[in-house]
Amino acid sequence: MFRVSRLTDYATVVMTCIAAHPDDVLSTAQIAEETHLELPTVSKLLKSLGHAGLVDSFRGVNGGYRLARPAQDISVADIVEAMEGPLGMTECSMSEGHCERESQCGVRGSWQRINNVLDNALRTMSLADMLRPAVHTTAATVAFTDLKSRTAP
């Protein structure tokens, strides 16, 4: 089963927490309390998210974190890439030359199509979308439905 890591999942929780308070600078302790995550975990996540340019940090008594840009301008792919690196279902779906069997592989093109659908779904879903209740059809549902219709016999 394809899964993002637990830390990546927690990173989306932390980012949605911060996004829910767009005008505030939140301390690490506030974020940990609101998300019910351990303080060291939140600190580790915020460091990675800061290095990726997704959150800005502020020092001092009233210091803390806020989004580096509006929630609508941050995709789920941005968060996943900050935590996991480049998106790719397989090595060969990301770029050429990573597999010795590449020239004889009959499924590389299919993995690339699947990778493109997943990449598009994660790039289409914004952090602002993550704050909304899941009552609407998601980009992932639309993308996978489209893939299914294009590959059906």
Buried (B, 14 or more C-beta within 10 A) or exposed (E): EEEBEEBBBBBBBBBBBBBBBEEEBBBBEBBBBBBEBEEEBBEBBBEBBBEBEBBEBEEEEEEBBBBBEEBEEBBBBBBBBBBBEEBBBBEBBBEEEEEEEEEEBEEBEEBBBBBBBBBBBBBBBBBBBBEEEEEEEEBBEBBBEEBEEEEEE
